[in-house]
Amino acid sequence: MKSFNRQQLTFEYSRLRQMPWITLARKAAAKLLGLGIGLMLLPSTALLHLAGYRYVTVFTDRIGHLALEPDCLLKMQALGQLKKRKWIMLAPAKRVANAHLLLYWQPFFYIVQNPTLVFLIRSMSQWGLMHYDLDHAIRAIGKAQSAYSTYADWGMRAPLLKISKEDQQWSRQQLAELGLPEGAWFACVHARGPGFSPVDESLHGHRNSLIENFTPAIQEIVNRGGWVIRIGDTSMNRLAPMPQVVDYAHHRLKSARLDIVLCAEARFILGNTSGIALVGTVFGTPCALTNMVPLAAVGVSPMDISIPKLYWSLAEQRYLTFSEIFSSKLSQSQYSSEFTQSGIRLEENSPEEIRELAIEMMADIDKTQPDSDSVAGLSAVFLSMLGSHHYSFGTSSRLSQTFLERHQMLLKKH
């Protein structure tokens, strides 16, 4: 959608204006050099293209993209929706969100990290050959993301990624050092905070949420015999000490490797609109997703359950109904300023709503959730409002029954 592009362009323009002129000159020179090299090597590129080599555009800078984008590509290939190729992933060391996750993709991709080779392959592929654009997975603008239909087609098949035996053995010692008894189950909890990405916080601050609102859900997990491991980065507010709760975000054992292992081995992840939950998704971990925003964004996997933030109209002093939101650009808005300019205050999920979501997820996992028509029915009503242009159109995940029961008035047309 054009509004997304304008917001992004405004941000990029502001960022470029703050760069020293020498940096801009170097970027321009590198671009021109790349075009020249690409043109000069066009015959070689054509031969590699015919041999089946493809540079695939994975956004390695962010962990959610590094997890889901390669997974979608490989699932499409396994489903016969994409021809098998010799896939190349460019992953310069300084632009890899998690080096340990990258190791899990090594059996499937030619991973290139040398800066010179990265520049060379990018230059060769910019003329359209030896290139596969994967933006359609979760980076398409103003349209449905193909990740949702891919995961729907994949269904309940086993995940492509499985935790390695080495990581399984290593994790036992790490979990013991975190304080977990042998054989204890745990859930990972994550609330996105403002310190995650300061460079673009002005764009994405609306996706943040308060970890304090997760306290009743955390206590519910503990009361049911589980442990809670709070994941995230060191900029986050510290958790108040609680029994059977580990504030791993501030723990001395925090590491890229353990980040991945925890998400892969958790019973479930209680998360939000942030990429770390997608690490669990590619390893087959169910996700209970709070504070989802925009409204058209829901969980990817059939095992996921979501609840969205609510939209409060400051002008009308009421919540907008879901149908009102879905019929407007607000259902797709990706930048904080779009909500502000539209007079919308996004309301975080309440502590009780988050607790109920955790209970619903645990019931799903334990197979104690009643097979009620109302469970599928209310979620189906919500998802029926998604058009083919909406972000998560075609999803096989569902919305929380308890949340929709609580807000049934918002399911009705205003």
C-alpha positions as semicolon CSV with decimal commas, in nm:
position;residue;x (nm);y (nm);z (nm)
1;M;0,000;0,000;0,000
2;K;0,133;0,348;-0,089
3;S;0,096;0,478;0,267
4;F;0,343;0,215;0,387
5;N;0,592;0,321;0,123
6;R;0,562;0,690;0,213
7;Q;0,623;0,618;0,580
8;Q;0,925;0,404;0,503
9;L;1,063;0,656;0,254
10;T;1,025;0,937;0,507
11;F;1,217;0,733;0,762
12;E;1,489;0,637;0,512
13;Y;1,523;0,996;0,394
14;S;1,564;1,114;0,753
15;R;1,823;0,843;0,817
16;L;2,018;0,932;0,502
17;R;2,022;1,300;0,597
18;Q;2,196;1,209;0,922
19;M;2,472;1,017;0,743
20;P;2,810;1,185;0,680
21;W;2,854;1,280;0,316
22;I;3,155;1,049;0,287
23;T;2,936;0,752;0,385
24;L;2,677;0,845;0,123
25;A;2,950;0,883;-0,138
26;R;3,084;0,538;-0,057
27;K;2,737;0,385;-0,084
28;A;2,680;0,550;-0,422
29;A;3,020;0,437;-0,547
30;A;2,954;0,079;-0,430
31;K;2,619;0,081;-0,612
32;L;2,776;0,198;-0,938
33;L;3,059;-0,052;-0,902
34;G;2,809;-0,331;-0,843
35;L;2,615;-0,240;-1,156
36;G;2,934;-0,246;-1,359
37;I;3,053;-0,579;-1,220
38;G;2,709;-0,729;-1,270
39;L;2,705;-0,623;-1,634
40;M;3,059;-0,747;-1,693
41;L;2,983;-1,089;-1,541
42;L;2,643;-1,128;-1,708
43;P;2,757;-1,427;-1,922
44;S;2,884;-1,612;-1,614
45;T;2,565;-1,523;-1,428
46;A;2,357;-1,669;-1,712
47;L;2,549;-1,998;-1,694
48;L;2,504;-2,022;-1,317
49;H;2,135;-1,939;-1,361
50;L;2,095;-2,224;-1,609
51;A;2,278;-2,454;-1,367
52;G;2,008;-2,382;-1,107
53;Y;2,186;-2,144;-0,870
54;R;1,966;-1,883;-0,708
55;Y;2,047;-1,609;-0,458
56;V;1,742;-1,598;-0,232
57;T;1,657;-1,272;-0,054
58;V;1,647;-1,368;0,314
59;F;1,646;-1,073;0,555
60;T;1,912;-1,212;0,788
61;D;1,927;-0,899;1,004
62;R;1,612;-0,990;1,200
63;I;1,561;-1,322;1,374
64;G;1,199;-1,368;1,271
65;H;1,286;-1,328;0,904
66;L;1,593;-1,550;0,938
67;A;1,364;-1,818;1,082
68;L;1,049;-1,801;0,873
69;E;1,169;-1,698;0,526
70;P;1,401;-1,994;0,462
71;D;1,146;-2,227;0,621
72;C;0,873;-2,108;0,384
73;L;1,100;-2,151;0,083
74;L;1,190;-2,507;0,179
75;K;0,830;-2,599;0,261
76;M;0,715;-2,465;-0,078
77;Q;0,983;-2,675;-0,242
78;A;0,887;-2,987;-0,042
79;L;0,519;-2,935;-0,134
80;G;0,609;-2,922;-0,504
81;Q;0,512;-2,555;-0,532
82;L;0,866;-2,448;-0,615
83;K;1,128;-2,613;-0,831
84;K;1,430;-2,747;-0,648
85;R;1,727;-2,514;-0,684
86;K;2,078;-2,463;-0,550
87;W;1,986;-2,193;-0,303
88;I;2,237;-1,928;-0,198
89;M;2,188;-1,727;0,123
90;L;2,398;-1,416;0,173
91;A;2,470;-1,370;0,542
92;P;2,756;-1,127;0,619
93;A;2,856;-1,183;0,980
94;K;2,763;-0,833;1,098
95;R;2,414;-0,872;0,951
96;V;2,308;-1,203;1,102
97;A;2,054;-1,182;1,382
98;N;2,152;-1,520;1,529
99;A;2,457;-1,714;1,416
100;H;2,338;-2,039;1,574
101;L;2,008;-2,033;1,387
102;L;2,207;-1,983;1,067
103;L;2,384;-2,314;1,134
104;Y;2,050;-2,494;1,113
105;W;2,008;-2,371;0,754
106;Q;2,350;-2,493;0,639
107;P;2,227;-2,832;0,510
108;F;1,981;-2,657;0,278
109;F;2,167;-2,348;0,152
110;Y;2,504;-2,237;0,025
111;I;2,565;-1,978;0,295
112;V;2,801;-1,700;0,191
113;Q;2,947;-1,476;0,461
114;N;3,267;-1,342;0,304
115;P;3,200;-0,969;0,236
116;T;3,370;-0,975;-0,105
117;L;3,172;-1,277;-0,223
118;V;2,852;-1,127;-0,084
119;F;2,909;-0,812;-0,286
120;L;2,998;-1,013;-0,597
121;I;2,687;-1,234;-0,585
122;R;2,459;-0,938;-0,517
123;S;2,614;-0,758;-0,815
124;M;2,569;-1,060;-1,041
125;S;2,206;-1,118;-0,947
126;Q;2,076;-0,762;-0,973
127;W;2,000;-0,793;-1,345
128;G;1,728;-1,050;-1,282
129;L;1,925;-1,373;-1,330
130;M;2,039;-1,611;-1,055
131;H;1,789;-1,445;-0,821
132;Y;1,478;-1,548;-0,628
133;D;1,279;-1,279;-0,449
134;L;1,141;-1,418;-0,122
135;D;0,979;-1,095;-0,008
136;H;0,639;-1,253;-0,072
137;A;0,681;-1,476;0,235
138;I;0,636;-1,210;0,505
139;R;0,756;-0,884;0,349
140;A;0,499;-0,825;0,076
141;I;0,349;-0,475;0,089
142;G;-0,028;-0,436;0,092
143;K;-0,110;-0,799;0,015
144;A;-0,137;-1,144;0,171
145;Q;0,189;-1,299;0,285
146;S;0,253;-1,638;0,123
147;A;0,380;-1,779;0,455
148;Y;0,019;-1,821;0,566
149;S;-0,094;-2,029;0,269
150;T;0,231;-2,227;0,280
151;Y;0,180;-2,318;0,646
152;A;-0,185;-2,399;0,578
153;D;-0,079;-2,637;0,300
154;W;0,188;-2,787;0,524
155;G;-0,070;-2,847;0,794
156;M;0,032;-3,067;1,085
157;R;0,328;-3,231;0,912
158;A;0,646;-3,251;1,118
159;P;0,865;-2,938;1,109
160;L;1,163;-2,934;0,876
161;L;1,395;-2,821;1,154
162;K;1,460;-3,043;1,455
163;I;1,680;-2,962;1,748
164;S;2,013;-3,140;1,706
165;K;2,129;-3,414;1,944
166;E;2,426;-3,196;2,040
167;D;2,194;-2,909;2,131
168;Q;1,961;-3,143;2,320
169;Q;2,245;-3,276;2,534
170;W;2,393;-2,929;2,586
171;S;2,057;-2,784;2,684
172;R;2,015;-3,025;2,977
173;Q;2,316;-2,872;3,148
174;Q;2,206;-2,519;3,060
175;L;1,853;-2,573;3,192
176;A;1,995;-2,716;3,514
177;E;2,214;-2,406;3,556
178;L;1,906;-2,192;3,499
179;G;1,754;-2,373;3,797
180;L;1,509;-2,610;3,624
181;P;1,479;-2,962;3,771
182;E;1,545;-3,249;3,532
183;G;1,236;-3,326;3,325
184;A;1,057;-2,998;3,410
185;W;0,855;-2,840;3,132
186;F;0,873;-2,471;3,057
187;A;0,714;-2,196;2,853
188;C;0,899;-1,902;2,704
189;V;0,747;-1,558;2,760
190;H;0,834;-1,251;2,557
191;A;0,705;-0,894;2,545
192;R;0,863;-0,667;2,284
193;G;1,022;-0,358;2,437
194;P;1,139;-0,017;2,310
195;G;1,508;-0,106;2,337
196;F;1,492;-0,388;2,083
197;S;1,566;-0,172;1,778
198;P;1,627;0,194;1,866
199;V;1,709;0,282;1,504
200;D;1,348;0,229;1,392
201;E;1,159;0,251;1,722
202;S;0,973;0,556;1,586
203;L;0,824;0,331;1,319
204;H;0,744;0,021;1,522
205;G;0,690;0,134;1,881
206;H;0,320;0,042;1,856
207;R;0,424;-0,325;1,864
208;N;0,564;-0,299;2,217
209;S;0,387;-0,430;2,524
210;L;0,434;-0,433;2,902
211;I;0,582;-0,746;3,057
212;E;0,401;-0,658;3,381
213;N;0,071;-0,749;3,212
214;F;0,200;-1,106;3,169
215;T;0,233;-1,167;3,544
216;P;-0,103;-1,346;3,595
217;A;-0,029;-1,572;3,295
218;I;0,316;-1,647;3,434
219;Q;0,164;-1,737;3,770
220;E;-0,092;-1,959;3,596
221;I;0,184;-2,153;3,418
222;V;0,372;-2,197;3,747
223;N;0,055;-2,305;3,929
224;R;0,016;-2,581;3,669
225;G;0,362;-2,715;3,737
226;G;0,554;-2,539;3,464
227;W;0,850;-2,308;3,463
228;V;0,866;-1,975;3,285
229;I;1,172;-1,851;3,097
230;R;1,145;-1,485;3,003
231;I;1,331;-1,431;2,674
232;G;1,434;-1,107;2,509
233;D;1,721;-0,857;2,518
234;T;1,907;-0,687;2,800
235;S;1,736;-0,350;2,742
236;M;1,411;-0,486;2,885
237;N;1,277;-0,412;3,232
238;R;1,377;-0,677;3,482
239;L;1,114;-0,913;3,612
240;A;1,029;-0,913;3,981
241;P;1,161;-1,235;4,138
242;M;0,902;-1,515;4,129
243;P;0,926;-1,888;4,206
244;Q;0,996;-2,106;3,901
245;V;1,054;-1,799;3,682
246;V;1,388;-1,726;3,513
247;D;1,456;-1,377;3,379
248;Y;1,678;-1,522;3,106
249;A;1,694;-1,187;2,922
250;H;1,926;-1,070;3,201
251;H;2,091;-1,402;3,286
252;R;2,465;-1,464;3,259
253;L;2,395;-1,775;3,047
254;K;2,218;-1,581;2,774
255;S;2,364;-1,670;2,434
256;A;2,266;-1,698;2,069
257;R;2,272;-2,076;2,096
258;L;2,054;-2,092;2,406
259;D;1,808;-1,842;2,253
260;I;1,737;-2,093;1,976
261;V;1,734;-2,401;2,198
262;L;1,487;-2,249;2,443
263;C;1,243;-2,153;2,166
264;A;1,275;-2,499;2,010
265;E;1,227;-2,693;2,334
266;A;0,959;-2,482;2,503
267;R;0,619;-2,637;2,555
268;F;0,485;-2,316;2,404
269;I;0,579;-1,952;2,357
270;L;0,367;-1,676;2,503
271;G;0,468;-1,392;2,276
272;N;0,349;-1,102;2,066
273;T;0,413;-0,922;1,735
274;S;0,785;-0,990;1,738
275;G;1,007;-1,225;1,542
276;I;1,148;-1,436;1,825
277;A;0,824;-1,639;1,839
278;L;0,882;-1,745;1,478
279;V;1,195;-1,930;1,588
280;G;0,963;-2,154;1,787
281;T;0,730;-2,181;1,489
282;V;0,993;-2,329;1,256
283;F;1,081;-2,590;1,519
284;G;0,714;-2,680;1,571
285;T;0,657;-2,496;1,899
286;P;0,299;-2,365;1,945
287;C;0,266;-1,991;2,001
288;A;0,008;-1,802;2,205
289;L;0,038;-1,453;2,061
290;T;-0,077;-1,144;2,250
291;N;-0,110;-0,781;2,142
292;M;-0,105;-0,864;1,771
293;V;-0,099;-0,555;1,552
294;P;-0,208;-0,461;1,293
295;L;-0,540;-0,643;1,315
296;A;-0,472;-0,833;0,991
297;A;-0,165;-1,001;1,147
298;V;-0,226;-1,329;1,330
299;G;-0,027;-1,645;1,402
300;V;0,127;-1,842;1,115
301;S;0,112;-2,203;1,232
302;P;-0,207;-2,414;1,268
303;M;-0,107;-2,455;1,634
304;D;-0,101;-2,080;1,703
305;I;-0,367;-1,883;1,890
306;S;-0,377;-1,502;1,871
307;I;-0,540;-1,204;2,038
308;P;-0,509;-0,854;1,888
309;K;-0,469;-0,510;2,037
310;L;-0,795;-0,312;2,037
311;Y;-0,842;0,015;1,847
312;W;-0,985;0,302;2,054
313;S;-1,117;0,596;1,852
314;L;-1,025;0,917;2,033
315;A;-1,277;1,116;1,830
316;E;-1,573;0,882;1,895
317;Q;-1,462;0,758;2,237
318;R;-1,531;0,394;2,157
319;Y;-1,363;0,080;2,027
320;L;-1,378;0,029;1,652
321;T;-1,542;-0,296;1,553
322;F;-1,334;-0,554;1,371
323;S;-1,538;-0,508;1,053
324;E;-1,477;-0,132;1,064
325;I;-1,105;-0,189;1,096
326;F;-1,090;-0,455;0,826
327;S;-1,273;-0,227;0,584
328;S;-1,015;0,049;0,634
329;K;-0,642;0,086;0,581
330;L;-0,596;0,063;0,959
331;S;-0,613;-0,316;0,940
332;Q;-0,286;-0,311;0,744
333;S;-0,111;-0,014;0,905
334;Q;0,247;-0,106;0,989
335;Y;0,383;0,219;1,130
336;S;0,307;0,394;1,459
337;S;0,241;0,731;1,297
338;E;-0,046;0,588;1,092
339;F;-0,244;0,513;1,407
340;T;-0,162;0,849;1,563
341;Q;-0,263;1,040;1,251
342;S;-0,590;0,844;1,236
343;G;-0,678;0,931;1,595
344;I;-0,643;0,572;1,716
345;R;-0,505;0,466;2,052
346;L;-0,395;0,104;2,049
347;E;-0,494;-0,072;2,370
348;E;-0,280;-0,351;2,506
349;N;-0,437;-0,679;2,612
350;S;-0,528;-0,685;2,979
351;P;-0,350;-0,913;3,228
352;E;-0,666;-1,125;3,251
353;E;-0,692;-1,161;2,871
354;I;-0,330;-1,276;2,853
355;R;-0,388;-1,523;3,138
356;E;-0,693;-1,664;2,960
357;L;-0,494;-1,701;2,640
358;A;-0,225;-1,899;2,825
359;I;-0,493;-2,123;2,978
360;E;-0,646;-2,180;2,635
361;M;-0,310;-2,271;2,485
362;M;-0,234;-2,518;2,767
363;A;-0,577;-2,674;2,721
364;D;-0,505;-2,709;2,350
365;I;-0,174;-2,880;2,418
366;D;-0,325;-3,107;2,684
367;K;-0,620;-3,183;2,453
368;T;-0,865;-3,070;2,721
369;Q;-1,013;-2,788;2,510
370;P;-1,375;-2,885;2,430
371;D;-1,437;-2,945;2,061
372;S;-1,704;-2,678;2,053
373;D;-1,858;-2,525;1,743
374;S;-1,828;-2,190;1,917
375;V;-1,448;-2,222;1,928
376;A;-1,419;-2,258;1,553
377;G;-1,725;-2,042;1,493
378;L;-1,613;-1,719;1,657
379;S;-1,267;-1,747;1,509
380;A;-1,416;-1,822;1,169
381;V;-1,630;-1,507;1,192
382;F;-1,319;-1,301;1,263
383;L;-1,110;-1,463;0,989
384;S;-1,394;-1,433;0,736
385;M;-1,340;-1,058;0,745
386;L;-0,993;-1,099;0,598
387;G;-0,977;-1,010;0,230
388;S;-0,725;-1,150;-0,017
389;H;-0,524;-0,828;0,025
390;H;-0,490;-0,866;0,401
391;Y;-0,161;-0,967;0,559
392;S;-0,263;-1,308;0,702
393;F;-0,527;-1,410;0,447
394;G;-0,533;-1,789;0,420
395;T;-0,407;-1,852;0,772
396;S;-0,470;-2,189;0,935
397;S;-0,423;-2,048;1,287
398;R;-0,711;-1,925;1,500
399;L;-0,819;-1,648;1,735
400;S;-0,871;-1,709;2,105
401;Q;-1,221;-1,824;2,194
402;T;-1,220;-1,657;2,534
403;F;-1,100;-1,327;2,387
404;L;-1,369;-1,327;2,116
405;E;-1,636;-1,422;2,367
406;R;-1,526;-1,130;2,581
407;H;-1,545;-0,893;2,282
408;Q;-1,837;-1,037;2,084
409;M;-1,976;-0,689;2,030
410;L;-1,670;-0,607;1,820
411;L;-1,749;-0,902;1,590
412;K;-2,074;-0,739;1,488
413;K;-2,102;-0,491;1,206
414;H;-2,124;-0,141;1,347
